[in-house]
Amino acid sequence: MEEALQPLLTVLHEVSDLGRARALLAWDERTKMPPGGAGVRAEQIATLTRLRHVRLGSDELGELLDRAEAGLDSAPRDSFGASVVRVSRREWSKARRVPADLRAEIARVTSLAERAWEDARERADFAAFLPHLERVIELKRRYIECFEVEHPYDALLDDFEPGMRTAELEPVLTRVRDGTVELLSEITSRPQSVDASCLYGDFPVERQVELARQITARLPLQPGTWRIDETVHPFATGIGISDLRITTRFEPGYVGTSLWAVIHEVGHAIYQNGIAAELERTPLCRSASLGFDESQSRLWENWVGRSRPFLAHIHPLLAEFFPERFAGTDREALYRAANRVQPSLIRIEADEVTYNLHIALRFELEVDLFTGRLAPADLPAAWAQRMSDYLGIEVPDDGVGVLQDAHWSAGSFGYFPTYTLGNVIAAQLWDLARAELPDLDEQLADGELEPLAAYLGERIYRLGGKLEPAELIVRVAGGPLDPEPLLRQLRQKFGEIYQLE
């Protein structure tokens, strides 16, 4: 088996290196690159994308897969050899369906579109961005045509949630949406309010930067494996298991963006950091899916980062950095402020209750776009209507409306649902962690986060992409995706804060 695997791994290492180099260029584009570099950077990314795609879909790789597979009949499904062959064949088969020139053109166009989006967002000018968006959508339609699917959205979703179909996804998102609308209605009907004023004020960016570094250093990442940089839209990229690029943005008038956005992105990095070393430079060196990946960003951001115990732990640090806002704020007030429910325009600043309504809105618009029920030019009006319907707020301009996220400029249609899937998975995992780590609250209060990371690492992180998400959730939770734990936990937490019956 080793003899058959080694030639395969040699090619897979090259494919991985090309992909990671492309990711590094994309990270630099969003953090360090001067604006004048946009044109040539788009071509560089397109070249790497084409080279990787050709190598991935090559006849040579197919032959190597056949040889390796022949010697793996008795290997366990989650063994290294069986997993690397199965996952590689899946990627090879998909690559064979998509012309390399199309893949490269998507990379080139989306790179340029992201720069156009940044400018349009700054000026709240959807009309300026529309031609770029239309071109991206046109290319994604051509991508969909490469596959035989029941629903056009299936091809987009499968890139982020392997094996999942729109017909499976819709009932989960609908149940979360409807349960959230009901809970939000109860909360907003209560007379009491939550004071979140301690999170607003004058927060010098240079102090926020240092706070973000100290918060990250307290989280369970291996030292020497990460860095933090500023960007327009926060993200995290793993160039390798021990090369993690975390980004965030800082708002001078609101400390919550830097605090919880950083913890969110660190959650992604913790997952990558925990993948078994033997999976490096293979298709297995990644999360099981974006839903599982988001389960960790959401779990560390909200289930840990907004919990009473952890906020009690970091309260002295906040008071040290910003004494005028937090020295006179007790820990319970900080907890309530961190968990205020307030329908808002911006998704990445949304509270736990309303967050999934932002995702429902985006998912429904994406489905309408690719089924022909909605034209790209009509997105702002459709966006505003759903914001009114679900969150009860009006959209003052497109900069804080349809232009607020980078995902569509990047061509990442099919990505948004993974945030709600992540919340659903995180809630299922949290029930299990609480049952198996009876001292979890005490550990969080003491800043001892390694036991939780080790628990999750053993069950999820170390496996990387060995199993499809549907398999992994059954293995870990004993059953399929289930939105009920999420809705129950939200009701328990916010029912206490808002004294719901």
C-alpha positions as CSV (number, residue, x, y, z in Angstrom):
1,M,0.0,0.0,0.0
2,E,2.8,2.4,0.9
3,E,4.4,1.9,-2.6
4,A,1.1,2.7,-4.3
5,L,0.4,5.7,-2.1
6,Q,3.8,7.5,-2.3
7,P,3.6,8.5,-6.0
8,L,0.0,9.7,-5.4
9,L,1.1,11.7,-2.4
10,T,3.8,13.4,-4.4
11,V,1.3,14.8,-6.9
12,L,-1.2,15.7,-4.1
13,H,1.6,17.6,-2.3
14,E,2.1,19.7,-5.4
15,V,-1.7,20.3,-5.7
16,S,-1.8,21.4,-2.1
17,D,1.2,23.6,-2.4
18,L,-0.3,25.4,-5.3
19,G,-3.5,25.9,-3.4
20,R,-1.8,27.2,-0.3
21,A,0.4,29.6,-2.4
22,R,-2.8,30.9,-4.0
23,A,-4.3,31.4,-0.5
24,L,-1.2,33.3,0.6
25,L,-1.5,35.6,-2.3
26,A,-5.2,36.1,-1.5
27,W,-4.4,36.9,2.2
28,D,-1.8,39.4,1.1
29,E,-4.2,41.0,-1.3
30,R,-6.7,41.6,1.5
31,T,-4.2,42.8,4.1
32,K,-0.9,44.1,2.8
33,M,-1.1,44.7,-1.0
34,P,-1.1,48.3,-2.2
35,P,-4.2,49.1,-4.3
36,G,-2.1,49.4,-7.4
37,G,-1.3,45.7,-7.3
38,A,-4.9,44.6,-7.9
39,G,-4.6,44.0,-11.7
40,V,-1.4,41.9,-11.7
41,R,-2.5,40.1,-8.5
42,A,-5.7,38.9,-10.2
43,E,-3.6,37.4,-13.0
44,Q,-1.2,35.7,-10.5
45,I,-4.1,34.2,-8.7
46,A,-5.7,33.0,-11.9
47,T,-2.4,31.4,-13.0
48,L,-2.0,29.5,-9.8
49,T,-5.7,28.5,-9.9
50,R,-5.3,27.2,-13.5
51,L,-2.1,25.2,-12.7
52,R,-3.6,23.6,-9.6
53,H,-6.8,22.7,-11.5
54,V,-4.9,21.1,-14.4
55,R,-2.8,19.1,-12.0
56,L,-5.8,18.1,-9.9
57,G,-7.8,16.9,-12.9
58,S,-4.9,15.3,-14.8
59,D,-4.9,11.8,-16.3
60,E,-1.8,11.0,-14.3
61,L,-3.6,11.7,-11.0
62,G,-6.5,9.5,-12.1
63,E,-4.1,6.6,-12.9
64,L,-2.4,7.0,-9.5
65,L,-5.7,7.0,-7.7
66,D,-6.6,3.7,-9.5
67,R,-3.4,2.1,-8.4
68,A,-3.6,3.2,-4.8
69,E,-7.3,2.3,-4.6
70,A,-6.6,-1.3,-5.7
71,G,-4.6,-2.0,-2.6
72,L,-7.0,-0.5,-0.1
73,D,-10.0,-2.9,-0.2
74,S,-9.6,-4.0,3.5
75,A,-8.5,-0.6,4.9
76,P,-10.8,1.1,7.4
77,R,-12.8,3.9,5.9
78,D,-11.1,6.6,8.1
79,S,-7.6,5.3,7.7
80,F,-5.1,7.7,6.1
81,G,-4.8,5.7,2.9
82,A,-8.5,5.0,2.3
83,S,-9.4,8.6,3.2
84,V,-6.8,10.3,1.0
85,V,-7.8,8.2,-2.0
86,R,-11.6,8.7,-1.5
87,V,-11.4,12.4,-1.0
88,S,-8.9,12.9,-3.8
89,R,-11.0,11.0,-6.2
90,R,-14.0,13.1,-5.3
91,E,-12.0,16.3,-6.0
92,W,-10.4,14.8,-9.2
93,S,-13.9,13.9,-10.5
94,K,-15.2,17.4,-9.9
95,A,-12.1,19.0,-11.5
96,R,-12.5,16.8,-14.6
97,R,-16.0,18.4,-15.2
98,V,-14.8,22.0,-15.0
99,P,-12.6,23.5,-17.8
100,A,-9.4,24.9,-16.4
101,D,-9.9,28.2,-18.3
102,L,-13.3,28.6,-16.5
103,R,-11.8,28.0,-13.1
104,A,-9.0,30.5,-13.8
105,E,-11.4,33.1,-15.2
106,I,-13.6,32.8,-12.0
107,A,-10.4,33.4,-9.9
108,R,-9.4,36.4,-12.0
109,V,-12.8,38.0,-12.1
110,T,-13.5,37.5,-8.4
111,S,-10.1,38.9,-7.5
112,L,-10.9,42.1,-9.4
113,A,-14.5,42.1,-8.1
114,E,-13.3,42.1,-4.5
115,R,-11.4,45.3,-5.1
116,A,-14.4,46.8,-6.8
117,W,-16.6,45.7,-3.9
118,E,-14.4,47.5,-1.4
119,D,-14.7,50.7,-3.3
120,A,-18.4,50.4,-3.9
121,R,-19.1,49.5,-0.2
122,E,-17.2,52.5,0.9
123,R,-19.3,54.7,-1.3
124,A,-22.6,52.7,-0.8
125,D,-22.7,52.5,-4.6
126,F,-24.3,49.2,-5.7
127,A,-24.6,50.4,-9.3
128,A,-20.8,50.6,-9.5
129,F,-20.5,47.0,-8.3
130,L,-23.3,45.6,-10.3
131,P,-21.4,44.8,-13.5
132,H,-18.8,42.9,-11.5
133,L,-21.5,41.0,-9.7
134,E,-23.3,40.1,-12.9
135,R,-20.1,38.8,-14.4
136,V,-19.4,36.7,-11.3
137,I,-22.9,35.2,-11.4
138,E,-22.6,34.5,-15.1
139,L,-19.4,32.5,-14.5
140,K,-21.0,30.6,-11.6
141,R,-23.9,29.7,-13.8
142,R,-21.4,28.2,-16.3
143,Y,-19.8,26.4,-13.4
144,I,-23.2,24.9,-12.3
145,E,-23.7,23.7,-15.9
146,C,-20.7,21.5,-15.5
147,F,-22.6,19.2,-13.1
148,E,-25.7,17.1,-13.2
149,V,-27.7,18.3,-10.2
150,E,-31.3,18.2,-9.0
151,H,-31.2,21.9,-8.0
152,P,-28.9,24.6,-9.4
153,Y,-27.9,25.6,-5.9
154,D,-26.7,22.0,-5.2
155,A,-23.5,22.5,-7.2
156,L,-22.6,25.7,-5.2
157,L,-23.5,24.2,-1.9
158,D,-21.4,21.0,-2.5
159,D,-18.2,23.1,-2.7
160,F,-18.7,24.0,1.0
161,E,-20.8,21.1,2.3
162,P,-19.7,18.0,0.5
163,G,-22.7,15.7,-0.1
164,M,-25.4,18.1,1.1
165,R,-28.3,19.0,-1.2
166,T,-30.6,22.0,-1.1
167,A,-33.5,19.8,-0.3
168,E,-31.8,18.7,2.9
169,L,-30.6,22.2,3.8
170,E,-33.9,24.1,3.4
171,P,-35.8,22.4,6.2
172,V,-33.0,23.0,8.7
173,L,-32.6,26.7,7.8
174,T,-36.4,27.1,7.8
175,R,-36.8,25.6,11.3
176,V,-34.0,27.8,12.7
177,R,-35.5,30.9,10.9
178,D,-39.1,30.3,12.2
179,G,-37.9,29.4,15.7
180,T,-35.7,32.5,15.8
181,V,-38.5,34.8,14.6
182,E,-40.7,33.5,17.4
183,L,-38.1,34.0,20.1
184,L,-37.2,37.4,18.8
185,S,-40.9,38.5,18.9
186,E,-41.1,37.4,22.6
187,I,-37.9,39.2,23.5
188,T,-38.8,42.5,21.8
189,S,-42.2,42.5,23.4
190,R,-40.7,42.5,26.9
191,P,-40.5,45.9,28.6
192,Q,-37.0,45.4,30.1
193,S,-33.9,46.4,28.1
194,V,-30.3,45.5,28.4
195,D,-27.6,48.2,28.8
196,A,-24.8,47.7,26.4
197,S,-23.3,51.1,26.7
198,C,-20.0,49.8,28.1
199,L,-19.1,48.4,24.6
200,Y,-19.5,51.8,23.0
201,G,-17.4,54.9,23.4
202,D,-13.8,55.9,22.6
203,F,-11.6,52.9,22.0
204,P,-8.3,53.9,20.5
205,V,-7.4,51.4,17.7
206,E,-3.8,50.9,18.9
207,R,-5.1,49.7,22.3
208,Q,-7.7,47.4,20.6
209,V,-4.9,45.9,18.5
210,E,-2.9,44.9,21.6
211,L,-6.1,43.7,23.3
212,A,-6.8,41.5,20.3
213,R,-3.3,40.0,20.5
214,Q,-3.6,39.3,24.2
215,I,-7.1,37.7,23.8
216,T,-5.7,35.5,21.1
217,A,-2.7,34.5,23.2
218,R,-5.1,33.3,25.9
219,L,-7.0,31.0,23.4
220,P,-5.7,27.5,22.7
221,L,-3.5,28.1,19.8
222,Q,0.1,26.8,19.6
223,P,2.5,29.6,20.2
224,G,4.4,30.8,17.1
225,T,1.7,29.6,14.6
226,W,-0.4,32.7,14.1
227,R,-0.5,36.4,13.3
228,I,-3.2,39.0,13.3
229,D,-3.7,41.7,10.6
230,E,-6.3,44.2,9.7
231,T,-8.6,43.9,6.7
232,V,-12.0,45.2,5.4
233,H,-13.9,42.0,6.0
234,P,-12.5,39.6,8.7
235,F,-11.4,36.1,7.7
236,A,-8.9,33.4,8.7
237,T,-6.7,31.5,6.3
238,G,-4.5,28.4,7.1
239,I,-1.4,28.4,4.9
240,G,-0.4,25.4,6.9
241,I,-1.3,23.7,10.2
242,S,1.3,26.0,11.9
243,D,0.9,29.0,9.7
244,L,-2.4,30.7,10.5
245,R,-3.4,34.1,9.3
246,I,-6.1,35.8,11.4
247,T,-7.6,39.1,10.3
248,T,-10.0,41.5,11.9
249,R,-11.1,45.1,11.7
250,F,-11.3,47.7,14.5
251,E,-14.1,50.2,15.1
252,P,-13.0,53.2,17.2
253,G,-16.4,53.6,18.7
254,Y,-17.3,49.9,19.4
255,V,-15.0,47.4,21.0
256,G,-17.2,44.4,20.3
257,T,-16.1,44.1,16.7
258,S,-12.4,43.5,17.6
259,L,-13.2,41.4,20.6
260,W,-15.7,38.8,19.2
261,A,-14.6,39.0,15.6
262,V,-11.1,38.1,16.7
263,I,-12.4,35.1,18.8
264,H,-14.6,34.0,15.8
265,E,-11.6,34.0,13.5
266,V,-9.4,32.3,16.1
267,G,-12.0,29.6,16.3
268,H,-11.3,28.8,12.6
269,A,-7.5,28.8,13.4
270,I,-7.9,26.4,16.4
271,Y,-9.5,23.9,14.1
272,Q,-6.7,24.1,11.5
273,N,-4.1,24.0,14.3
274,G,-5.6,20.8,15.6
275,I,-5.5,18.8,12.4
276,A,-3.2,15.7,12.6
277,A,0.3,16.5,11.2
278,E,0.3,13.5,8.9
279,L,-2.5,15.2,6.9
280,E,-0.4,18.2,6.0
281,R,-0.1,18.9,2.2
282,T,-2.9,16.5,1.4
283,P,-6.6,17.1,0.6
284,L,-7.4,16.0,4.1
285,C,-5.7,19.0,5.7
286,R,-8.8,21.0,6.1
287,S,-12.1,20.9,8.0
288,A,-14.8,18.3,7.3
289,S,-16.9,21.1,5.7
290,L,-17.4,24.8,6.1
291,G,-20.4,24.0,8.4
292,F,-18.0,22.2,10.7
293,D,-15.5,25.0,10.3
294,E,-18.1,27.6,11.2
295,S,-19.2,25.5,14.1
296,Q,-15.9,26.2,15.7
297,S,-15.7,29.9,15.0
298,R,-19.3,30.3,16.3
299,L,-18.7,28.0,19.3
300,W,-15.6,29.8,20.4
301,E,-17.1,33.2,19.7
302,N,-20.5,32.7,21.4
303,W,-20.7,29.6,23.5
304,V,-17.3,30.4,25.0
305,G,-16.6,34.1,24.2
306,R,-20.0,35.4,25.4
307,S,-20.4,33.1,28.3
308,R,-20.5,34.2,31.9
309,P,-17.4,32.3,33.0
310,F,-15.2,33.5,30.2
311,L,-16.3,37.1,30.3
312,A,-15.6,37.0,34.1
313,H,-12.1,35.8,33.2
314,I,-11.4,38.6,30.7
315,H,-13.2,41.3,32.6
316,P,-9.9,42.4,34.4
317,L,-8.1,42.6,31.0
318,L,-10.8,44.8,29.5
319,A,-10.7,47.0,32.6
320,E,-7.0,47.3,32.3
321,F,-7.1,48.4,28.6
322,F,-10.2,50.5,28.9
323,P,-10.8,51.5,32.5
324,E,-13.1,54.3,31.7
325,R,-15.6,51.8,30.2
326,F,-15.1,48.6,32.2
327,A,-13.6,49.4,35.6
328,G,-17.0,50.5,36.8
329,T,-18.9,47.8,35.0
330,D,-19.5,44.6,37.0
331,R,-19.2,41.2,35.4
332,E,-22.9,40.5,35.2
333,A,-23.4,43.8,33.4
334,L,-20.7,42.9,31.0
335,Y,-22.3,39.5,30.4
336,R,-25.7,41.1,29.7
337,A,-24.1,43.8,27.4
338,A,-22.3,41.1,25.4
339,N,-25.6,39.2,24.9
340,R,-28.0,42.1,24.2
341,V,-30.5,41.2,21.6
342,Q,-30.9,44.1,19.2
343,P,-31.9,43.7,15.5
344,S,-29.1,45.4,13.5
345,L,-28.0,46.0,10.0
346,I,-24.6,44.4,10.1
347,R,-24.3,40.6,10.1
348,I,-20.9,40.2,11.8
349,E,-22.1,42.5,14.6
350,A,-25.4,40.6,15.1
351,D,-26.3,39.0,18.4
352,E,-26.8,35.3,18.7
353,V,-30.6,35.4,18.3
354,T,-30.8,37.6,15.2
355,Y,-27.7,36.3,13.5
356,N,-29.4,33.4,11.8
357,L,-32.0,35.7,10.3
358,H,-29.2,37.4,8.4
359,I,-28.2,34.1,7.0
360,A,-31.8,33.1,6.1
361,L,-32.0,36.4,4.1
362,R,-28.8,35.7,2.2
363,F,-29.6,32.1,1.5
364,E,-33.0,32.9,0.1
365,L,-31.6,35.6,-2.1
366,E,-28.9,33.3,-3.4
367,V,-31.5,30.6,-4.3
368,D,-33.7,33.1,-6.0
369,L,-30.7,34.4,-8.0
370,F,-29.7,31.0,-9.3
371,T,-33.3,29.8,-10.0
372,G,-34.0,32.9,-12.0
373,R,-36.6,34.3,-9.7
374,L,-34.4,37.4,-8.9
375,A,-32.2,39.5,-11.2
376,P,-28.9,40.9,-9.7
377,A,-30.1,44.4,-10.3
378,D,-33.1,43.8,-8.0
379,L,-30.9,42.6,-5.0
380,P,-31.0,45.9,-3.0
381,A,-34.8,46.0,-3.0
382,A,-35.2,42.3,-2.2
383,W,-32.6,42.7,0.6
384,A,-34.3,45.7,2.1
385,Q,-37.7,43.9,2.0
386,R,-36.4,40.8,3.9
387,M,-34.5,43.0,6.4
388,S,-37.9,44.6,7.2
389,D,-39.8,41.3,7.2
390,Y,-37.3,39.4,9.4
391,L,-35.6,42.0,11.5
392,G,-38.0,44.9,11.4
393,I,-35.5,47.5,10.4
394,E,-35.0,49.7,7.4
395,V,-31.9,49.8,5.3
396,P,-30.6,53.4,4.9
397,D,-28.1,52.6,2.1
398,D,-26.5,49.8,0.3
399,G,-23.2,50.1,2.1
400,V,-24.7,48.7,5.2
401,G,-27.1,46.6,3.2
402,V,-26.5,44.4,0.2
403,L,-22.8,45.5,-0.1
404,Q,-21.7,44.7,3.5
405,D,-20.3,41.2,2.9
406,A,-17.3,40.3,0.7
407,H,-18.6,36.8,-0.1
408,W,-20.5,37.5,-3.3
409,S,-17.7,39.5,-4.8
410,A,-15.5,36.4,-4.1
411,G,-18.0,34.2,-5.9
412,S,-18.7,32.3,-2.6
413,F,-22.3,31.5,-3.3
414,G,-23.3,28.6,-1.2
415,Y,-21.1,29.7,1.7
416,F,-23.6,31.7,3.8
417,P,-25.8,28.7,4.9
418,T,-22.7,27.2,6.6
419,Y,-22.9,29.9,9.3
420,T,-26.3,28.6,10.4
421,L,-25.2,25.0,9.9
422,G,-22.2,25.9,12.1
423,N,-24.6,27.2,14.9
424,V,-26.6,24.0,14.7
425,I,-23.5,21.8,14.9
426,A,-22.0,23.9,17.7
427,A,-25.2,23.5,19.8
428,Q,-25.1,19.8,19.4
429,L,-21.4,19.7,20.3
430,W,-22.0,21.9,23.3
431,D,-24.5,19.6,24.8
432,L,-22.0,16.8,24.5
433,A,-19.1,18.8,25.9
434,R,-21.1,19.9,28.9
435,A,-22.1,16.3,29.6
436,E,-18.5,15.0,29.3
437,L,-16.7,18.0,30.9
438,P,-18.6,18.6,34.1
439,D,-16.1,21.3,35.2
440,L,-16.4,23.2,32.0
441,D,-17.7,26.5,33.6
442,E,-15.0,26.5,36.2
443,Q,-12.3,25.9,33.5
444,L,-13.6,28.8,31.4
445,A,-13.7,31.1,34.4
446,D,-10.1,30.2,35.1
447,G,-9.1,30.7,31.5
448,E,-8.3,27.0,31.2
449,L,-9.4,26.4,27.6
450,E,-7.2,23.5,26.7
451,P,-9.5,20.8,28.1
452,L,-12.3,21.9,25.7
453,A,-9.9,22.3,22.8
454,A,-8.6,18.8,23.5
455,Y,-12.1,17.3,23.7
456,L,-13.0,18.9,20.3
457,G,-9.6,18.1,18.9
458,E,-9.9,14.4,19.5
459,R,-13.4,14.1,18.1
460,I,-13.2,16.6,15.2
461,Y,-10.0,18.6,14.6
462,R,-7.5,15.8,14.2
463,L,-9.6,14.1,11.6
464,G,-9.4,17.0,9.2
465,G,-11.4,16.2,6.0
466,K,-11.3,12.4,6.4
467,L,-15.1,12.1,6.8
468,E,-18.0,13.9,5.0
469,P,-20.0,16.2,7.3
470,A,-23.0,13.9,7.4
471,E,-20.8,11.0,8.6
472,L,-18.9,13.1,11.1
473,I,-22.0,14.6,12.8
474,V,-23.4,11.0,13.3
475,R,-20.1,9.8,14.7
476,V,-19.7,12.7,17.1
477,A,-23.4,13.4,18.1
478,G,-25.0,10.0,17.4
479,G,-27.5,11.4,15.0
480,P,-28.0,13.8,12.0
481,L,-28.1,17.6,12.0
482,D,-30.7,18.7,14.5
483,P,-31.7,22.4,15.0
484,E,-33.6,21.7,18.2
485,P,-30.6,21.9,20.6
486,L,-29.7,25.3,19.1
487,L,-33.3,26.7,19.6
488,R,-33.5,25.2,23.1
489,Q,-30.2,26.7,24.2
490,L,-31.1,30.1,22.7
491,R,-34.4,30.1,24.6
492,Q,-32.7,29.0,27.8
493,K,-30.0,31.6,27.7
494,F,-32.0,34.6,26.5
495,G,-35.1,33.5,28.4
496,E,-33.1,34.1,31.5
497,I,-31.6,37.4,30.4
498,Y,-35.0,38.8,29.2
499,Q,-37.1,37.0,31.8
500,L,-39.3,35.1,29.4
501,E,-42.0,32.9,30.7
